[in-house]
């Protein structure tokens, strides 16, 4: 399975280059909407939980596990997936992944993700 690692890294790099080229081609500056990794409370947490239901959660966790198993860091994985979800209009999923990334960086991923598992 070590043959998947370079392929996956190349695919992610190609997707980033394509995204940058498309953004430049449209004449727009490469802008990234900020995704807050801040822990949420109340109605915002409920909205994220609804957007991150059991089926979606299982699919996303499996995707993260597969990519990390291939050797890509969890920080890069979560950032790339969050950006992809944001661009496809799935902001709830993107925000949960941004929160996961922030939790990994802060060392408290378990506490941050408890409401979503």
C-alpha positions in Angstrom: 0.0 0.0 0.0 3.0 2.3 0.1 2.3 3.1 -3.6 -0.8 5.1 -2.6 1.1 7.7 -0.6 2.9 9.4 -3.5 -0.3 9.2 -5.6 -2.4 10.8 -2.9 0.1 13.6 -2.3 0.3 14.3 -6.0 -3.5 14.4 -6.3 -3.8 16.9 -3.4 -1.1 19.0 -5.0 -2.8 18.9 -8.4 -6.1 19.9 -6.8 -4.5 22.9 -5.1 -2.8 24.0 -8.3 -6.1 23.6 -10.3 -8.0 25.6 -7.7 -5.4 28.4 -7.8 -5.4 28.4 -11.6 -9.2 28.5 -11.8 -9.3 31.4 -9.3 -6.7 33.4 -11.3 -8.5 32.6 -14.5 -11.7 34.2 -13.3 -9.8 37.4 -12.6 -10.5 37.2 -8.9 -7.8 37.4 -6.3 -7.2 34.1 -4.5 -9.4 34.6 -1.5 -10.1 32.2 1.2 -13.2 32.6 3.4 -12.1 32.2 6.9 -13.2 29.1 8.7 -13.2 29.5 12.4 -11.9 26.7 14.4 -13.4 28.2 17.5 -15.5 25.9 19.7 -19.2 26.8 19.4 -22.1 26.7 21.9 -25.8 26.8 21.7 -27.7 27.1 18.4 -24.5 27.1 16.3 -23.5 23.8 17.8 -26.9 22.3 17.0 -26.7 23.5 13.4 -23.3 21.9 13.0 -24.5 18.6 14.6 -27.4 18.5 12.1 -25.1 19.1 9.2 -22.7 16.4 10.5 -25.2 13.6 11.0 -24.3 9.9 11.4 -24.0 9.1 7.7 -21.9 12.2 6.9 -19.8 11.7 10.0 -19.0 8.0 9.1 -18.1 9.0 5.6 -15.9 11.9 6.7 -14.1 9.9 9.5 -13.4 7.1 7.0 -12.0 9.6 4.4 -9.8 11.2 7.0 -8.6 7.7 8.2 -7.8 6.6 4.7 -5.8 9.8 3.8 -3.9 9.8 7.1 -3.1 6.1 6.7 -1.6 7.1 3.3 0.8 9.3 5.1 -0.7 12.8 4.8 -0.8 14.7 8.1 -4.1 15.2 9.8 -3.6 19.0 9.7 -3.2 19.0 5.9 -6.1 16.5 5.5 -8.6 18.4 7.6 -7.6 21.8 6.1 -8.0 20.4 2.6 -11.3 18.7 3.3 -12.7 21.8 5.1 -11.8 24.0 2.2 -13.4 21.5 -0.3 -16.6 21.4 1.8 -16.6 25.2 2.1 -16.3 25.6 -1.7 -19.0 23.1 -2.4 -21.4 24.9 -0.1 -21.3 22.5 2.8 -20.3 25.0 5.4 -21.5 23.0 8.4 -19.2 20.1 7.5 -16.4 22.6 6.8 -16.8 24.2 10.2 -16.7 20.9 12.0 -13.5 20.0 10.2 -12.0 23.4 11.0 -12.9 22.8 14.7 -11.2 19.3 14.5 -8.1 20.9 13.0 -8.0 23.5 15.7 -8.5 20.8 18.3 -5.6 18.8 16.9 -3.3 21.8 17.0 -4.4 22.7 20.5 -4.1 19.2 21.8 -7.8 18.9 22.8 -9.4 17.3 19.7 -11.4 14.8 21.8 -13.0 17.6 23.9 -13.9 19.6 20.8 -15.3 16.7 18.8 -17.3 15.1 21.7 -20.5 16.8 20.5 -20.1 15.4 17.0 -19.4 11.7 17.7 
